[in-house]
């Protein structure tokens, strides 16, 4: 699976693409459908890795493709400008999910969470288990049979089982991963799917490779194990040794109505984090990273000049691969840019196609205008 021999680039035969000409059409939506329908819980990213390799290996912009020891896909697109920066752009291939923790002859399997899942919303969800995508359902005691005191408590993961039926019991093994069985659906201008965090980033990065700006050396990293500790990005950043990094992710859009009438903020949602329909979200700070102010200014200026809508993600909470990338080697200036999405880390998330398209356009434009003297600027 590794690609140790560099692939010669035919970049000189292709004219650069204008950022404003980039669009999300049927080809891109079909790719995202394949990516989101794939099962790739942290540590088991093979299905997405296969799609990534199929998508990038033959592209004329690609100079080299390899798979590192942890399973991340590292792609180099060498630019042609006389002075250019080495820019790492990362997106993680893995998704949150479940793992079987005990054997069972009757088809009822204990399981545990992989990554940040809210166990309160697991009961009744359809899942796919293992490499064979064995169908199952997360079972719990129905409310009809629950005592009044039980109804007041959240259902614990210890009281749930994955039920695959007795006929499939022998096909499920301890250590098998499981993920939600939700299928990609287009709903008007919206997308509903599992794992939009971060298959939206993966699909965006594939498009950036397809239209790699010649002004930079694009070092694309499709990383593993982000949801369990940003592990793949750490190794990838050390290997690629970039000058700066841009992380593509999907960030929660807490833009729901203030339903709780007793909430002091019920008249207005001011804790929205990000909003759908407002463009890509630029990070200032999260739990693990303080964004490099030079990169933040750069992308804001590019968005303003190009009339690309954007929003500032409200600081605090969460984290992206930038958390491990920016501390590698002597330090790597980094910024995260995300597509906003509702209901992340659940069985079904919602995002807007236009937000995705504007994210692609902004990142491409930002890379095109990125100059080596950026790092000589004051951080103030």
For each residue, the residues with C-beta under 8 A, 3 or more apart:
1: 49 53 67
2: 66 67
3: 7 53 57 64 65 66 67
4: 66
5:
6: 63 64 76
7: 3 57 62 63 64 65
8: 63
9: 60 61 62 63 77 78
10: 13 14 60
11: 14 60 61 77 78 80 212 214
12: 80
13: 10 60
14: 10 11 60 61
15:
16: 211 213 214 368
17: 21 22 211 364
18: 21 22
19: 22 306 361 362 364 365 368
20: 306 361 365
21: 17 18
22: 17 18 19 207 211 357 360 361 364
23: 28 357
24: 28 29 353 356 357 360
25: 28 29
26: 29 30
27: 30 31
28: 23 24 25 31 32 203 207
29: 24 25 26 32 33 186 191 353
30: 26 27 33 34
31: 27 28 34 35 51 55 203 206
32: 28 29 35 36 184 191 193 199 200 203
33: 29 30 36 37 184 193
34: 30 31 37 38 51
35: 31 32 38 48 51 195 199 202 203
36: 32 33 184 193 194 195 196 199
37: 33 34 183 184 193
38: 34 35 47 48 51 195 199
39: 44 47 97 128 133 177 179
40: 44 45 46 47 48 49 93 94 95 179 195
41: 44 94 95 96 97 98 99 114 115 177 178 179
42: 45 94 95 96 97 114 115 224 225 226 227 228
43: 94 114 177 224 225 228
44: 39 40 41 94 177
45: 40 42 48 49 71 93 94 224 225
46: 40 49 50 71
47: 38 39 40 50 51
48: 35 38 40 45 51 52 93 94 199 202 222
49: 1 40 45 46 52 53 67 71 73 93 222
50: 46 47 53 54
51: 31 34 35 38 47 48 54 55
52: 48 49 55 56 73 93 202 206 222
53: 1 3 49 50 56 57 65 67 73
54: 50 51 57
55: 31 51 52 59 206
56: 52 53 59 62 65 73 75 206 209 220
57: 3 7 53 54 62 65
58: 62
59: 55 56 62 209 210
60: 9 10 11 13 14
61: 9 11 14 77 209 210 211 212
62: 7 9 56 57 58 59 65 75 76 77 209 212
63: 6 7 8 9 76 77 78
64: 3 6 7 75 76
65: 3 7 53 56 57 62 73 74 75 76
66: 2 3 4 73 74
67: 1 2 3 49 53 71 72 73 74
68: 71 72 74 232 235 236 239
69: 235
70: 224 225 231 232 235
71: 45 46 49 67 68 224 232
72: 67 68 93 221 222 223 224 232 233 235 236
73: 49 52 53 56 65 66 67 93 220 221 222
74: 65 66 67 68 219 220 221 222 236 239 240
75: 56 62 64 65 209 218 219 220 221 222
76: 6 62 63 64 65 217 218 219 220
77: 9 11 61 62 63 209 212 217 218 219 220
78: 9 11 63 217
79: 84 212 213 214 215 216 217 218
80: 11 12 214
81: 84 214 215 216
82:
83: 371 372
84: 79 81 214 215 216 217 372
85: 216 217 243 244 370 371 372 374
86: 216 217 219 240 241 242 243 244
87: 216 217 218 219 242 243 244 245 246 367 370
88: 219 220 221 236 237 240 242 244 245 246 325 332
89: 205 208 218 219 220 221 245 246 247 248 363 367
90: 205 220 221 222 223 233 236 237 245 246 247 248 321 322 325
91: 198 201 202 204 205 221 222 223 247 248 249 321
92: 198 201 202 222 223 224 225 226 227 232 233 249 321
93: 40 45 48 49 52 72 73 198 202 222 223 224
94: 40 41 42 43 44 45 48 115 223 224 225 226 227 228 232
95: 40 41 42 115 179 194 195 197 198 199 227
96: 41 42 113 114 115 116 117 197 227 345
97: 39 41 42 113 114 115 117 177 178 179 180
98: 41 111 112 113 114 117 127 162 177 178 179
99: 41 111 112 113 114 175 176 177 178
100: 109 110 111 129 162 172 173 174 175 176 177 178
101: 109 110 111 112 174
102: 109 110 174
103: 109 173 174
104: 107 108 109 110 161 169 172
105: 166 169 170
106: 166 169
107: 104 163 164 165 166 167 168 169 172
108: 104 139 161 162 163
109: 100 101 102 103 104 129 136 161 162 163 164 172
110: 100 101 102 104 158 161
111: 98 99 100 101 157 160 161 162 178
112: 98 99 101 157
113: 96 97 98 99 116 117 119 157
114: 41 42 43 96 97 98 99 117 177 227 228
115: 41 42 94 95 96 97 227 228 345
116: 96 113 227 345
117: 96 97 98 113 114 122 345
118: 121 122 345 346
119: 113 122 154 155 156 157 160
120: 154 155
121: 118 125 346 347
122: 117 118 119 125 138 155 157 160
123: 138 139 140 155 160
124: 137 138 139 140
125: 121 122 137 138 180 181 347
126: 135 136 137 180 181 182 347
127: 98 135 136 137 138 162 178 179 180 181
128: 39 133 134 135 136 178 179 180 181
129: 100 109 132 133 134 135 136 162 164 172 176 177 178
130: 133 134 171 172 173 176 177 178
131: 176
132: 129 171
133: 39 128 129 130
134: 128 129 130 164 168 171 172
135: 126 127 128 129 164 181
136: 109 126 127 128 129 162 163 164 165 168 178
137: 124 125 126 127 162 163
138: 122 123 124 125 127 160 161 162 163
139: 108 123 124 160 161 162 163
140: 123 124 155 159 160 161
141: 145 146 150 155 159
142: 145 146
143: 146 151
144:
145: 141 142
146: 141 142 143 150 151
147: 150 151
148: 151 152
149: 152 153
150: 141 146 147 153
151: 143 146 147 148
152: 148 149
153: 149 150 156
154: 119 120
155: 119 120 122 123 140 141 159 160
156: 119 153 159 160
157: 111 112 113 119 122 160
158: 110
159: 140 141 155 156
160: 111 119 122 123 138 139 140 155 156 157
161: 104 108 109 110 111 138 139 140
162: 98 100 108 109 111 127 129 136 137 138 139 178
163: 107 108 109 136 137 138 139
164: 107 109 129 134 135 136 168 169 171 172
165: 107 136 168 169
166: 105 106 107 169
167: 107
168: 107 134 136 164 165 171 172
169: 104 105 106 107 164 165 166 172
170: 105
171: 130 132 134 164 168
172: 100 104 107 109 129 130 134 164 168 169 176
173: 100 103 130 176
174: 100 101 102 103
175: 99 100
176: 99 100 129 130 131 172 173
177: 39 41 43 44 97 98 99 100 114 129 130
178: 41 97 98 99 100 111 127 128 129 130 136 162
179: 39 40 41 95 97 98 127 128 194 195
180: 97 125 126 127 128 194 347 348
181: 125 126 127 128 135
182: 126 192 193 194 347 348
183: 37 193
184: 32 33 36 37 191 192 193
185: 191 192 193
186: 29 190 191 192
187: 190 191 192 350
188:
189: 352 353 354
190: 186 187 350 351 352 353
191: 29 32 184 185 186 187 196 350 351 352 353 356
192: 182 184 185 186 187 348 349 350
193: 32 33 36 37 182 183 184 185 196 199 348 349
194: 36 95 179 180 182 347 348 349
195: 35 36 38 40 95 179 198 199 349
196: 36 191 193 199 200 250 339 341 344 349 350 351
197: 95 96 200 249 250 251 341 344 345 349
198: 91 92 93 95 195 201 202 226 248 249 250
199: 32 35 36 38 48 95 193 195 196 202 203
200: 32 196 197 203 204 248 250 339 341 351 356 359
201: 91 92 198 204 205 247 248 249 250 338 339
202: 35 48 52 91 92 93 198 199 205 206 222
203: 28 31 32 35 199 200 206 207 356
204: 91 200 201 207 208 248 339 356 359 360 363
205: 89 90 91 201 202 208 209 220 222 248
206: 31 52 55 56 202 203 209 210
207: 22 28 203 204 210 211 360
208: 89 204 205 211 212 218 220 360 363 364 367
209: 56 59 61 62 75 77 205 206 212 218 220
210: 59 61 206 207
211: 16 17 22 61 207 208 364
212: 11 61 62 77 79 208 209 218
213: 16 79 216 218 364 367 368
214: 11 16 79 80 81 84
215: 79 81 84 367 368 369 370
216: 79 81 84 85 86 87 213 367 368 370
217: 76 77 78 79 84 85 86 87
218: 75 76 77 79 87 89 208 209 212 213 367
219: 74 75 76 77 86 87 88 89 240 242
220: 56 73 74 75 76 77 88 89 90 205 208 209
221: 72 73 74 75 88 89 90 91 232 233 236 237 240
222: 48 49 52 72 73 74 75 90 91 92 93 202 205
223: 72 90 91 92 93 94 226 232 233 236 321
224: 42 43 45 70 71 72 92 93 94 231 232
225: 42 43 45 70 92 94 228 229 230 231 232
226: 42 92 94 198 223 229 230 231 232 233 320 321
227: 42 92 94 95 96 114 115 116
228: 42 43 94 114 115 225 231
229: 225 226
230: 225 226 233 234 288 319 320 321 323 324
231: 70 224 225 226 228 234 235 324
232: 68 70 71 72 92 94 221 223 224 225 226 235 236 321
233: 72 90 92 221 223 226 230 236 237 247 321 324 325
234: 230 231 237 238 324 325 328
235: 68 69 70 72 231 232 238 239
236: 68 72 74 88 90 221 223 232 233 239 240 325
237: 88 90 221 233 234 240 241 242 245 324 325 328 329 332
238: 234 235 241 328 329
239: 68 74 235 236
240: 74 86 88 219 221 236 237
241: 86 237 238 329
242: 86 87 88 219 237 245 332
243: 85 86 87 332 333 372 375
244: 85 86 87 88 292 295 332 333 334 370 374 375
245: 87 88 89 90 237 242 322 325 326 332 333 334 335
246: 87 88 89 90 295 334 335 336 337 363 366 367
247: 89 90 91 201 233 320 321 322 325 334 335 336 337
248: 89 90 91 198 200 201 204 205 336 337 338 359 363
249: 91 92 197 198 201 320 321 336 337 338 339
250: 196 197 198 200 201 338 339 340 341 344 349 351
251: 197 273 274 281 283 313 318 336 338 339 340 341 344
252: 273 274 318 340 341 342 344
253: 272 273 274 275 276 340 341 342
254: 269 271 272 273 274
255: 269 272 273 274 275 276 340 342
256: 259 269 342
257: 269
258: 263 265 266 267 268 269
259: 256 266
260: 263 266
261: 266
262: 266
263: 258 260 266
264:
265: 258 268 269 270 271
266: 258 259 260 261 262 263
267: 258
268: 258 265
269: 254 255 256 257 258 265 272
270: 265
271: 254 265 314
272: 253 254 255 269 275 314
273: 251 252 253 254 255 313 314 317
274: 251 252 253 254 255 278 281 311 313 314 338 340
275: 253 255 272 278 311 340
276: 253 255 340 341 342 350 351 352 355
277: 352 354 355
278: 274 275 281 309 310 311 340 355
279: 303 308 309 310 311 355 358 359 362
280: 303 308 309 310 311 337 338 339 355 358 359 362 363
281: 251 274 278 310 311 312 313 337 338 339 340
282: 291 296 299 300 310 311 312 313 335 336 337
283: 251 286 289 291 313 315 320 322 335 336 337 338
284: 290 291 296 312 313 315
285: 289 290 291 315 316
286: 283 289 313 315 316 317 318 319 320 323 336
287: 316 317 318 319 323
288: 230 319 320 322 323 324
289: 283 285 286 319 320 322 323 326 334 336
290: 284 285
291: 282 283 284 285 295 296 322 334 335 336
292: 244 295 296 326 333 334 335 379
293: 296 297 379 380
294: 297 298 333 374 375 377 379
295: 244 246 291 292 298 299 333 334 335 374
296: 282 284 291 292 293 299 300 335
297: 293 294 300 301
298: 294 295 301 302 366 369 370 374
299: 282 295 296 302 303 310 335 337 362 366
300: 282 296 297 303 304 310
301: 297 298 304 305
302: 298 299 305 306 308 362 365 366 369
303: 279 280 299 300 306 308 309 310 362 365
304: 300 301 307
305: 301 302
306: 19 20 302 303 361 362 365
307: 304
308: 279 280 302 303 358 361 362 365
309: 278 279 280 303 358
310: 278 279 280 281 282 299 300 303 358 362
311: 274 275 278 279 280 281 282 340
312: 281 282 284
313: 251 273 274 281 282 283 284 286 338
314: 271 272 273 274
315: 283 284 285 286
316: 285 286 287
317: 273 286 287
318: 251 252 286 287
319: 230 286 287 288 289 322 323
320: 226 230 247 249 283 286 288 289 323 336 338
321: 90 91 92 223 226 230 232 233 247 249 324 325 336
322: 90 245 247 283 288 289 291 319 325 326 334 335 336
323: 230 286 287 288 289 319 320 326 327
324: 230 231 233 234 237 288 321 327 328
325: 88 90 233 234 236 237 245 247 321 322 328 332 334
326: 245 289 292 322 323 331 332 333 334
327: 323 324 331 332
328: 234 237 238 324 325 331 332
329: 237 238 241 332
330:
331: 326 327 328
332: 88 237 242 243 244 245 325 326 327 328 329
333: 243 244 245 292 294 295 326 375
334: 244 245 246 247 289 291 292 295 322 325 326
335: 245 246 247 282 283 291 292 295 296 299 322
336: 246 247 248 249 251 282 283 286 289 291 320 321 322
337: 246 247 248 249 280 281 282 283 299 359 362 363
338: 201 248 249 250 251 274 280 281 283 313 320 359
339: 196 200 201 204 249 250 251 280 281 351 355 356 359
340: 250 251 252 253 255 274 275 276 278 281 311 351 352 355
341: 196 197 200 250 251 252 253 276 344 349 350 351
342: 252 253 255 256 276 349 350 351
343: 346 348 349 350
344: 196 197 250 251 252 341 349
345: 96 115 116 117 118 197
346: 118 121 343 349
347: 121 125 126 180 182 194
348: 180 182 192 193 194 343
349: 192 193 194 195 196 197 250 341 342 343 344 346
350: 187 190 191 192 196 276 341 342 343
351: 190 191 196 200 250 276 339 340 341 342 355 356
352: 189 190 191 276 277 340 355 356
353: 24 29 189 190 191 356 357
354: 189 277 357 358
355: 276 277 278 279 280 339 340 351 352 358 359
356: 24 191 200 203 204 339 351 352 353 359 360
357: 22 23 24 353 354 360 361
358: 279 280 308 309 310 354 355 361 362
359: 200 204 248 279 280 337 338 339 355 356 362 363
360: 22 24 204 207 208 356 357 363 364
361: 19 20 22 306 308 357 358 364 365
362: 19 279 280 299 302 303 306 308 310 337 358 359 365 366
363: 89 204 208 246 248 280 337 359 360 366 367
364: 17 19 22 208 211 213 360 361 367 368
365: 19 20 302 303 306 308 361 362 368 369
366: 246 298 299 302 362 363 369 370
367: 87 89 208 213 215 216 218 246 363 364 370
368: 16 19 213 215 216 364 365
369: 215 298 302 365 366
370: 85 87 215 216 244 298 366 367 374
371: 83 85 374
372: 83 84 85 243 375
373: 376 377
374: 85 244 294 295 298 370 371 377
375: 243 244 294 333 372
376: 373
377: 294 373 374
378:
379: 292 293 294
380: 293
